[in-house]
């Protein structure tokens, strides 16, 4: 019996997100409830969001609360996929379930890194990248 794949750097991760104004009610509509990204390609290392996902396996979940002003730093290169979720909210609670962990082709990793470098952080940071 083989184990489910584990979240590790350069793996393609798909997560299903839920968000809410409280931890009891996941009632905020997300533009795309499932997002996928290459884990660990941010220019500053792992984001706090990725740190919560690290070493977890498919079907495992994480949850937490993120202040709106800190969302860009918390989600890092994943933040653009969340749209304007945090723009008008003081804080958002979230649940993220790992749907898939895959080994992407090298070309996909290189493309994701190039796309990230081309757009800067684009997540509300103040480093001057955008």
C-alpha positions as a printed Julia matrix, in Angstrom:
130×3 Matrix{Float64}:
   0.0    0.0     0.0
   1.58   3.28   -1.09
   1.26   6.5     0.86
  -0.41   9.58   -0.54
   2.04  12.14   -1.97
   3.51  14.68    0.43
   3.71  18.47   -0.08
   7.34  19.31   -0.86
   9.24  22.01   -2.78
   8.65  22.1    -6.54
   5.55  19.92   -6.34
   2.36  21.13   -8.01
  -0.22  21.55   -5.27
  -3.98  21.88   -5.73
  -5.97  23.12   -2.75
  -9.68  23.67   -2.24
 -10.24  26.86   -0.28
 -13.14  28.01    1.83
 -13.29  31.43    3.49
 -15.52  33.08    6.04
 -16.0   36.04    8.31
 -15.84  33.62   11.27
 -14.27  30.21   11.73
 -17.73  28.7    12.1
 -19.2   30.03    8.84
 -17.3   29.63    5.57
 -19.64  32.04    3.8
 -17.39  34.16    1.58
 -17.6   33.42   -2.13
 -14.23  32.76   -3.75
 -13.66  33.48   -7.46
 -12.07  30.06   -7.82
 -12.4   27.67   -4.86
  -9.63  25.43   -6.2
  -6.21  26.88   -6.9
  -3.02  25.2    -7.96
   0.53  26.42   -7.69
   4.12  25.24   -7.59
   5.12  24.9    -3.96
   8.17  26.78   -2.74
   9.05  28.99   -5.71
   8.6   32.34   -3.96
  11.65  34.61   -4.02
  11.76  34.81   -0.21
  11.43  31.09    0.48
   8.26  29.49    1.79
   5.33  31.75    2.53
   3.53  31.33    5.88
   0.69  29.66    3.94
   3.13  27.19    2.4
   4.7   26.53    5.81
   1.29  25.35    7.04
   1.01  23.02    4.04
   4.56  21.64    4.21
   4.89  17.87    4.67
   1.13  17.33    4.64
  -0.52  14.81    2.36
  -3.46  14.75   -0.03
  -6.82  15.05    1.77
  -5.27  16.79    4.81
  -6.51  20.26    5.72
  -5.22  23.4     7.36
  -7.13  26.37    8.72
  -6.41  29.76   10.15
  -7.13  33.46   10.31
  -5.38  36.1     8.23
  -5.62  39.84    8.78
  -6.53  41.61    5.55
  -3.46  43.85    5.7
  -1.18  40.81    6.01
  -2.76  38.63    3.32
  -0.22  39.53    0.64
   2.71  38.49    2.8
   0.9   35.44    4.21
  -0.04  33.98    0.83
   2.87  35.46   -1.17
   2.97  34.23   -4.77
  -0.37  32.43   -4.25
  -2.22  35.69   -3.36
  -3.1   36.73   -6.95
  -5.19  33.56   -7.3
  -7.38  34.74   -4.41
  -8.54  37.87   -6.22
  -9.76  40.7    -4.02
 -10.81  38.47   -1.13
  -8.94  40.46    1.51
  -9.25  43.94    0.04
 -12.24  45.12    2.06
 -12.07  42.8     5.06
 -10.29  43.27    8.35
  -9.66  39.53    8.61
 -10.69  36.29    6.93
 -10.82  32.76    8.3
  -9.9   30.01    5.86
  -9.84  26.25    5.42
  -7.62  24.71    2.77
  -7.86  21.04    1.84
  -5.06  19.5    -0.21
  -6.73  17.98   -3.25
  -3.65  16.87   -5.19
   0.14  16.75   -4.94
   1.88  16.05   -8.25
   5.34  16.16   -9.74
   5.04  18.67  -12.58
   7.15  18.52  -15.72
  10.3   20.69  -15.42
   8.95  23.01  -18.12
   5.91  23.86  -15.94
   8.14  24.69  -12.95
  10.35  26.94  -15.09
   7.31  28.68  -16.57
   5.81  29.3   -13.12
   9.1   30.76  -11.89
   9.4   32.98  -14.96
   5.8   34.19  -14.59
   6.45  35.01  -10.95
   9.63  36.93  -11.78
   7.84  38.84  -14.55
   4.99  40.07  -12.36
   6.92  40.69   -9.13
   5.23  39.75   -5.89
   1.98  41.43   -6.94
   0.7   40.71   -3.46
   0.76  44.05   -1.73
   4.35  43.88   -0.55
   6.42  47.01   -0.15
   9.69  45.73   -1.61
   9.42  47.8    -4.79
   9.06  44.76   -7.06
   5.81  45.79   -8.71
